[in-house]
């Protein structure tokens, strides 16, 4: 980014004649946001204590796959910033994913309510405010909460993410990878948690110990630790999040009949007491998108923009392998047209390697009440380009709905740092009423597809049927009654088609023919034959 001495002294051609009358430093900043192409309008420049509506602060639509950070102390307006950006993305035909931690983003589907504060903000920033609702789908993890259930199979979730949820150390994580490898090679499908528990129980049993010795590097003691962690996890009520039908992340890429992008709102307020689970589930969604989508490079607008709220939960107590996987996923998914915004209180919550990839920054106010707060403030200031502002002073004096902004220009260069009074969202700033929300969920075309859980034969059933056999390779022949039933049953393809679990068939083909599933950066299973939109 050019410093004060190298910034152009004359306004860019796109800057309005009225903006040319701005103070010189303010004009230089405004010139950095005069993009000729499609852009989202964030708000108006703040300079010397004044809001300058002729100096608009914008972000080019084409750079929103370069990722971003929305940060700030509690109560400074981060949630409304998400809503503002999501609305404008939807209006430009870009689907959006929002993690709704507090339960107050569901109102994006309903028109906002004008009041004196909204009208005052609109006048301040030269916004032509109009109450508008946006197309939205509502989801809930495992059906806990109000929304279409989102589930993942254990195989689809993969060992690295599961190790994060189970709080396993590095050695235990590696052992879990070996257990998944074993299950894959033996054709033991891991659909839900009881499947994985059955496999680990078998390996730690007298009957399964010979099999355990064939898995290099896995001790009986470590397998026992994994089993206890898994049992405790189930006791916390986590079983409902794993199973079929597994959610197809292609559902997040839809647009409405009017061409606007669908805003997918994942309600997480009902599972706030399980932060490790929901934060890792968000990473699973992103990882699943990563290995399903084709490369498209830089495009005029992103294919999807994904907001990861409470981002610090992803990184707390994370293993080195997990952090490396996040870094690689964020780095590579940009070329697939997906933008990722991390939302958290402080940039320090995000590892440096990830923070370095976040080209678009919206920093709300920070507090400096304690020595630790002051250190965090100093560290945040150092992450911004040089600026004519005294950023320490600005960041501690911003009001609600104000932020310090720097984004990438259409050329990929950082824009000047701009203190900004942000626009007001045009949709409802608060939760949708319970009746309206339940009606929207029931009327969703996705509800019938995902509402009813399916429990088909997988590792648990195979191991139960095969008790007394020498090992999983002989379990198909362990019970004559089961052989008879198998002859009467339709083919696996017919069973899956009848149950509607098309995606699960595609995912599980590798295990059914005795081949190990190819896994991605996070150890999540690659799948083929997915629906395309």
HULIN-V744047 format. One record per residue. RES is the residue in one small letter. PHI is phi in radians with two decimals (none if undefined). OMEGA is omega as a letter, one per 30 degrees, with the letter a starting at -180 (* if undefined). Layout:
res->RES phi->PHI omega->OMEGA
res->RES phi->PHI omega->OMEGA
//
This chain:
res->x phi->none omega->l
res->x phi->-1.14 omega->l
res->x phi->-1.50 omega->a
res->x phi->-1.11 omega->a
res->x phi->-1.32 omega->a
res->x phi->-1.77 omega->l
res->x phi->-1.16 omega->l
res->x phi->-1.11 omega->a
res->x phi->-1.49 omega->l
res->x phi->-1.74 omega->a
res->x phi->-1.19 omega->l
res->x phi->-1.15 omega->a
res->x phi->-0.99 omega->a
res->x phi->-1.39 omega->a
res->x phi->-1.29 omega->a
res->x phi->-1.17 omega->l
res->x phi->-1.08 omega->l
res->x phi->-1.14 omega->l
res->x phi->-1.16 omega->a
res->x phi->-1.10 omega->l
res->x phi->-1.50 omega->a
res->x phi->-1.20 omega->l
res->x phi->-0.95 omega->a
res->x phi->-1.00 omega->a
res->x phi->-1.11 omega->l
res->x phi->-1.11 omega->l
res->x phi->-1.14 omega->l
res->x phi->-1.09 omega->l
res->x phi->-1.15 omega->a
res->x phi->-1.02 omega->l
res->x phi->-1.08 omega->l
res->x phi->-1.26 omega->a
res->x phi->-1.99 omega->a
res->x phi->-1.60 omega->a
res->x phi->-1.47 omega->l
res->x phi->-1.36 omega->a
res->x phi->-1.57 omega->l
res->x phi->-1.03 omega->a
res->x phi->-2.63 omega->l
res->x phi->-1.60 omega->l
res->x phi->-1.64 omega->a
res->x phi->-1.55 omega->a
res->x phi->2.90 omega->a
res->x phi->-2.10 omega->a
res->x phi->-1.17 omega->l
res->x phi->-1.78 omega->l
res->x phi->-2.53 omega->l
res->x phi->0.93 omega->l
res->x phi->1.39 omega->a
res->x phi->-2.04 omega->l
res->x phi->-1.60 omega->a
res->x phi->-1.94 omega->a
res->x phi->-1.12 omega->l
res->x phi->-1.37 omega->l
res->x phi->-1.86 omega->a
res->x phi->-1.48 omega->l
res->x phi->-1.83 omega->a
res->x phi->-2.33 omega->l
res->x phi->-2.30 omega->a
res->x phi->-1.08 omega->a
res->x phi->-1.06 omega->a
res->x phi->-1.20 omega->a
res->x phi->-1.75 omega->a
res->x phi->-1.34 omega->l
res->x phi->-1.55 omega->l
res->x phi->-1.60 omega->l
res->x phi->1.25 omega->a
res->x phi->-2.88 omega->l
res->x phi->-2.35 omega->l
res->x phi->-2.07 omega->a
res->x phi->-2.33 omega->l
res->x phi->2.67 omega->a
res->x phi->-1.15 omega->l
res->x phi->-1.00 omega->l
res->x phi->1.50 omega->a
res->x phi->-1.66 omega->l
res->x phi->1.92 omega->a
res->x phi->-1.04 omega->a
res->x phi->-1.09 omega->l
res->x phi->-1.19 omega->l
res->x phi->-1.12 omega->l
res->x phi->-0.99 omega->a
res->x phi->-1.10 omega->l
res->x phi->-1.05 omega->a
res->x phi->-1.17 omega->a
res->x phi->-1.07 omega->l
res->x phi->-1.03 omega->a
res->x phi->-1.24 omega->l
res->x phi->-1.10 omega->l
res->x phi->-1.01 omega->a
res->x phi->-1.07 omega->l
res->x phi->-1.60 omega->l
res->x phi->1.48 omega->a
res->x phi->-1.81 omega->l
res->x phi->-1.12 omega->a
res->x phi->-2.34 omega->l
res->x phi->-2.02 omega->l
res->x phi->-2.14 omega->l
res->x phi->-1.54 omega->a
res->x phi->-1.75 omega->a
res->x phi->-1.21 omega->a
res->x phi->-1.65 omega->l
res->x phi->1.41 omega->a
res->x phi->-2.00 omega->l
res->x phi->-1.76 omega->a
res->x phi->-1.14 omega->a
res->x phi->-1.19 omega->a
res->x phi->-1.09 omega->l
res->x phi->-1.43 omega->a
res->x phi->-1.95 omega->l
res->x phi->-1.08 omega->l
res->x phi->-1.25 omega->a
res->x phi->-1.95 omega->l
res->x phi->-1.21 omega->l
res->x phi->-2.61 omega->a
res->x phi->-1.08 omega->a
res->x phi->-1.19 omega->l
res->x phi->-1.11 omega->a
res->x phi->-1.14 omega->l
res->x phi->-1.13 omega->l
res->x phi->-1.11 omega->l
res->x phi->-1.05 omega->l
res->x phi->-1.16 omega->a
res->x phi->-1.04 omega->a
res->x phi->-1.85 omega->l
res->x phi->1.07 omega->a
res->x phi->-1.78 omega->l
res->x phi->-1.52 omega->a
res->x phi->-1.33 omega->l
res->x phi->-2.46 omega->a
res->x phi->-1.04 omega->a
res->x phi->-2.54 omega->l
res->x phi->-1.74 omega->a
res->x phi->-2.19 omega->a
res->x phi->-1.09 omega->a
res->x phi->-2.44 omega->l
res->x phi->-2.10 omega->a
res->x phi->-2.04 omega->a
res->x phi->-2.22 omega->l
res->x phi->-2.51 omega->a
res->x phi->-1.13 omega->l
res->x phi->1.07 omega->a
res->x phi->1.37 omega->l
res->x phi->-1.51 omega->a
res->x phi->2.08 omega->a
res->x phi->-1.78 omega->l
res->x phi->2.93 omega->l
res->x phi->-1.10 omega->a
res->x phi->-1.10 omega->l
res->x phi->-1.96 omega->l
res->x phi->-2.19 omega->l
res->x phi->-2.27 omega->l
res->x phi->-1.35 omega->l
res->x phi->-1.08 omega->l
res->x phi->-1.06 omega->l
res->x phi->-1.13 omega->a
res->x phi->-1.18 omega->l
res->x phi->1.52 omega->a
res->x phi->-1.28 omega->a
res->x phi->-1.22 omega->l
res->x phi->-1.16 omega->l
res->x phi->-1.15 omega->l
res->x phi->-1.07 omega->l
res->x phi->-1.11 omega->a
res->x phi->-1.14 omega->a
res->x phi->-1.42 omega->l
res->x phi->1.03 omega->l
res->x phi->-1.45 omega->l
res->x phi->-1.43 omega->a
res->x phi->-1.05 omega->a
res->x phi->-1.11 omega->l
res->x phi->-1.17 omega->l
res->x phi->-1.08 omega->l
res->x phi->-1.09 omega->l
res->x phi->-1.17 omega->l
res->x phi->-1.12 omega->l
res->x phi->-1.03 omega->l
res->x phi->-1.13 omega->l
res->x phi->-1.12 omega->l
res->x phi->-1.06 omega->l
res->x phi->-1.03 omega->l
res->x phi->-1.09 omega->a
res->x phi->-1.06 omega->l
res->x phi->-1.04 omega->a
res->x phi->-1.21 omega->l
res->x phi->-1.67 omega->l
res->x phi->1.22 omega->l
res->x phi->-1.68 omega->a
res->x phi->-1.23 omega->l
res->x phi->-1.78 omega->a
res->x phi->-1.59 omega->a
res->x phi->-2.20 omega->a
res->x phi->-1.17 omega->l
res->x phi->-1.19 omega->l
res->x phi->-1.15 omega->a
res->x phi->-1.14 omega->l
res->x phi->-1.06 omega->l
res->x phi->-1.12 omega->l
res->x phi->-1.17 omega->a
res->x phi->-1.16 omega->l
res->x phi->-1.07 omega->l
res->x phi->-1.06 omega->a
res->x phi->-1.17 omega->l
res->x phi->-1.65 omega->a
res->x phi->-1.51 omega->l
res->x phi->-1.03 omega->a
res->x phi->-1.18 omega->a
res->x phi->-1.66 omega->a
res->x phi->-1.03 omega->l
res->x phi->-1.03 omega->l
res->x phi->-1.17 omega->a
res->x phi->-1.04 omega->a
res->x phi->-1.19 omega->l
res->x phi->-1.43 omega->a
res->x phi->-1.72 omega->a
res->x phi->-1.05 omega->l
res->x phi->1.48 omega->a
res->x phi->-1.88 omega->l
res->x phi->-1.62 omega->l
res->x phi->-1.11 omega->a
res->x phi->-1.13 omega->l
res->x phi->-1.17 omega->l
res->x phi->-1.04 omega->l
res->x phi->-1.16 omega->l
res->x phi->-1.08 omega->l
res->x phi->-1.08 omega->a
res->x phi->-1.10 omega->l
res->x phi->-1.16 omega->l
res->x phi->-1.11 omega->a
res->x phi->-1.18 omega->l
res->x phi->-1.12 omega->l
res->x phi->-1.13 omega->l
res->x phi->-1.11 omega->l
res->x phi->-1.12 omega->a
res->x phi->-1.13 omega->l
res->x phi->-1.43 omega->l
res->x phi->1.55 omega->a
res->x phi->-1.44 omega->a
res->x phi->-1.02 omega->a
res->x phi->-1.16 omega->a
res->x phi->-1.44 omega->a
res->x phi->-2.03 omega->l
res->x phi->2.69 omega->a
res->x phi->-2.15 omega->f
res->x phi->-1.22 omega->l
res->x phi->-1.30 omega->a
res->x phi->-1.20 omega->l
res->x phi->-1.60 omega->a
res->x phi->-1.17 omega->l
res->x phi->-1.10 omega->l
res->x phi->-1.09 omega->a
res->x phi->-1.39 omega->a
res->x phi->-1.79 omega->a
res->x phi->-1.52 omega->l
res->x phi->-2.09 omega->l
res->x phi->-1.40 omega->l
res->x phi->-1.07 omega->a
res->x phi->-1.54 omega->l
res->x phi->1.55 omega->l
res->x phi->-1.34 omega->l
res->x phi->-1.24 omega->l
res->x phi->-1.34 omega->l
res->x phi->-1.66 omega->l
res->x phi->-1.60 omega->a
res->x phi->-1.90 omega->l
res->x phi->-1.67 omega->a
res->x phi->-1.32 omega->a
res->x phi->-2.12 omega->a
res->x phi->-1.08 omega->a
res->x phi->-1.30 omega->a
res->x phi->-2.15 omega->a
res->x phi->-1.07 omega->a
res->x phi->-1.39 omega->l
res->x phi->-2.19 omega->a
res->x phi->-1.08 omega->l
res->x phi->-1.07 omega->a
res->x phi->-1.19 omega->a
res->x phi->-1.25 omega->l
res->x phi->-1.17 omega->l
res->x phi->-1.29 omega->l
res->x phi->-1.08 omega->l
res->x phi->-1.09 omega->l
res->x phi->-1.18 omega->l
res->x phi->-1.09 omega->l
res->x phi->-1.00 omega->a
res->x phi->-1.18 omega->l
res->x phi->-1.12 omega->l
res->x phi->-1.13 omega->l
res->x phi->-1.06 omega->a
res->x phi->-0.99 omega->a
res->x phi->-1.62 omega->l
res->x phi->-1.74 omega->a
res->x phi->-1.49 omega->l
res->x phi->-1.37 omega->l
res->x phi->-1.20 omega->l
res->x phi->-2.30 omega->l
res->x phi->1.19 omega->a
res->x phi->-1.38 omega->a
res->x phi->-2.30 omega->a
res->x phi->-1.17 omega->l
res->x phi->-2.66 omega->a
res->x phi->-1.20 omega->l
res->x phi->-1.36 omega->a
res->x phi->-2.83 omega->l
res->x phi->-2.10 omega->a
res->x phi->-2.05 omega->a
res->x phi->-1.86 omega->l
res->x phi->-1.78 omega->a
res->x phi->-1.36 omega->a
res->x phi->0.87 omega->a
res->x phi->-1.09 omega->a
res->x phi->-1.04 omega->a
res->x phi->-1.15 omega->l
res->x phi->-1.18 omega->a
res->x phi->-1.78 omega->l
res->x phi->-1.10 omega->l
res->x phi->0.99 omega->a
res->x phi->-1.40 omega->l
res->x phi->-1.27 omega->l
res->x phi->-1.07 omega->l
res->x phi->-1.12 omega->l
res->x phi->-1.14 omega->l
res->x phi->-1.10 omega->l
res->x phi->-1.09 omega->a
res->x phi->-1.17 omega->l
res->x phi->-1.06 omega->a
res->x phi->-1.04 omega->l
res->x phi->-1.16 omega->a
res->x phi->-1.09 omega->l
res->x phi->-1.09 omega->a
res->x phi->-1.13 omega->a
res->x phi->-1.59 omega->a
res->x phi->-1.25 omega->l
res->x phi->-1.01 omega->a
res->x phi->-1.26 omega->l
res->x phi->-1.76 omega->l
res->x phi->1.45 omega->a
res->x phi->-1.91 omega->l
res->x phi->-1.74 omega->a
res->x phi->-2.15 omega->l
res->x phi->-1.94 omega->l
res->x phi->-1.61 omega->a
res->x phi->-2.09 omega->a
res->x phi->-2.79 omega->a
res->x phi->-1.41 omega->a
res->x phi->-2.39 omega->l
res->x phi->-1.00 omega->l
res->x phi->-1.15 omega->l
res->x phi->-1.22 omega->a
res->x phi->-1.85 omega->l
res->x phi->-0.98 omega->a
res->x phi->-1.01 omega->a
res->x phi->-1.14 omega->l
res->x phi->-1.39 omega->a
res->x phi->-1.01 omega->a
res->x phi->-1.12 omega->a
res->x phi->-1.67 omega->a
res->x phi->-1.67 omega->a
res->x phi->-1.36 omega->a
res->x phi->-2.00 omega->a
res->x phi->-2.23 omega->l
res->x phi->-2.20 omega->a
res->x phi->-1.88 omega->l
res->x phi->-1.38 omega->a
res->x phi->-1.07 omega->l
res->x phi->-2.07 omega->l
res->x phi->-1.78 omega->l
res->x phi->-2.34 omega->a
res->x phi->-1.48 omega->a
res->x phi->-2.25 omega->l
res->x phi->-1.00 omega->l
res->x phi->-1.14 omega->l
res->x phi->-1.04 omega->a
res->x phi->-1.14 omega->l
res->x phi->-1.09 omega->l
res->x phi->-1.11 omega->l
res->x phi->-1.12 omega->l
res->x phi->-1.05 omega->a
res->x phi->-1.14 omega->l
res->x phi->-1.13 omega->l
res->x phi->-1.03 omega->a
res->x phi->-1.19 omega->l
res->x phi->-1.44 omega->l
res->x phi->-1.65 omega->l
res->x phi->-1.11 omega->l
res->x phi->-1.01 omega->a
res->x phi->-2.63 omega->l
res->x phi->-1.26 omega->l
res->x phi->-1.40 omega->l
res->x phi->-1.49 omega->a
res->x phi->-1.15 omega->l
res->x phi->-1.07 omega->l
res->x phi->-1.20 omega->a
res->x phi->-1.08 omega->a
res->x phi->-1.18 omega->l
res->x phi->-1.58 omega->a
res->x phi->-2.09 omega->l
res->x phi->-1.12 omega->l
res->x phi->-1.55 omega->l
res->x phi->-1.06 omega->a
res->x phi->1.42 omega->l
res->x phi->-2.15 omega->a
res->x phi->-2.75 omega->l
res->x phi->-1.65 omega->a
res->x phi->-2.14 omega->l
res->x phi->-2.54 omega->a
res->x phi->-2.28 omega->l
res->x phi->-1.62 omega->l
res->x phi->-1.31 omega->l
res->x phi->-1.11 omega->l
res->x phi->-1.53 omega->l
res->x phi->1.56 omega->l
res->x phi->-1.64 omega->l
res->x phi->-1.20 omega->l
res->x phi->-1.42 omega->l
res->x phi->-1.04 omega->l
res->x phi->-1.14 omega->a
res->x phi->-2.30 omega->l
res->x phi->-1.21 omega->a
res->x phi->-2.35 omega->l
res->x phi->-1.61 omega->a
res->x phi->-1.40 omega->l
res->x phi->-1.20 omega->l
res->x phi->-1.60 omega->l
res->x phi->-1.01 omega->a
res->x phi->-1.70 omega->l
res->x phi->-1.63 omega->a
res->x phi->-1.12 omega->a
res->x phi->-1.56 omega->a
res->x phi->2.80 omega->a
res->x phi->-1.25 omega->l
res->x phi->-1.22 omega->l
res->x phi->-1.03 omega->a
res->x phi->-1.01 omega->a
res->x phi->-1.12 omega->l
res->x phi->-1.15 omega->a
res->x phi->-1.17 omega->l
res->x phi->-1.10 omega->l
res->x phi->-1.15 omega->l
res->x phi->-1.11 omega->l
res->x phi->-1.17 omega->a
res->x phi->-1.12 omega->a
res->x phi->-1.54 omega->a
res->x phi->-1.16 omega->l
res->x phi->-1.14 omega->a
res->x phi->-1.53 omega->a
res->x phi->-1.08 omega->a
res->x phi->-1.11 omega->a
res->x phi->-1.24 omega->a
res->x phi->-2.07 omega->a
res->x phi->-1.14 omega->a
res->x phi->-1.62 omega->l
res->x phi->-1.20 omega->l
res->x phi->-2.13 omega->a
res->x phi->-2.17 omega->a
res->x phi->-1.67 omega->a
res->x phi->-1.11 omega->l
res->x phi->-2.64 omega->a
res->x phi->-1.01 omega->a
res->x phi->-1.03 omega->a
res->x phi->-1.14 omega->a
res->x phi->-1.10 omega->a
res->x phi->-1.23 omega->l
res->x phi->-1.12 omega->l
res->x phi->-1.17 omega->a
res->x phi->-1.64 omega->l
res->x phi->-1.02 omega->a
res->x phi->1.71 omega->l
res->x phi->-1.32 omega->a
res->x phi->-1.31 omega->a
res->x phi->3.10 omega->a
res->x phi->-1.03 omega->a
res->x phi->-1.16 omega->a
res->x phi->-1.86 omega->a
res->x phi->-1.22 omega->a
res->x phi->-1.14 omega->a
res->x phi->-1.80 omega->a
res->x phi->-1.32 omega->a
res->x phi->-2.28 omega->l
res->x phi->-1.00 omega->a
res->x phi->-1.10 omega->a
res->x phi->-1.21 omega->l
res->x phi->-1.08 omega->l
res->x phi->-1.13 omega->l
res->x phi->-1.10 omega->a
res->x phi->-1.10 omega->a
res->x phi->-1.18 omega->a
res->x phi->-1.45 omega->a
res->x phi->-1.36 omega->l
res->x phi->-1.21 omega->l
res->x phi->-1.11 omega->l
res->x phi->-1.04 omega->l
res->x phi->-1.04 omega->l
res->x phi->-1.14 omega->l
res->x phi->-1.07 omega->a
res->x phi->-1.20 omega->l
res->x phi->-1.05 omega->a
res->x phi->-1.12 omega->a
res->x phi->-1.50 omega->a
res->x phi->1.42 omega->a
res->x phi->-1.66 omega->a
res->x phi->-1.10 omega->a
res->x phi->-1.11 omega->a
res->x phi->-1.13 omega->l
res->x phi->-1.06 omega->a
res->x phi->-1.06 omega->a
res->x phi->-1.23 omega->a
res->x phi->-1.71 omega->a
res->x phi->-0.97 omega->a
res->x phi->-1.03 omega->a
res->x phi->-1.26 omega->a
res->x phi->-1.23 omega->l
res->x phi->-1.83 omega->l
res->x phi->1.43 omega->l
res->x phi->-1.85 omega->l
res->x phi->-1.29 omega->l
res->x phi->-1.20 omega->l
res->x phi->-1.29 omega->a
res->x phi->-2.04 omega->a
res->x phi->-1.59 omega->a
res->x phi->-0.99 omega->a
res->x phi->-1.62 omega->a
res->x phi->1.36 omega->l
res->x phi->-1.35 omega->a
res->x phi->-1.34 omega->l
res->x phi->-1.36 omega->l
res->x phi->-2.31 omega->l
res->x phi->-2.18 omega->l
res->x phi->1.27 omega->a
res->x phi->-1.32 omega->l
res->x phi->-1.17 omega->l
res->x phi->-1.99 omega->a
res->x phi->-2.17 omega->*
//
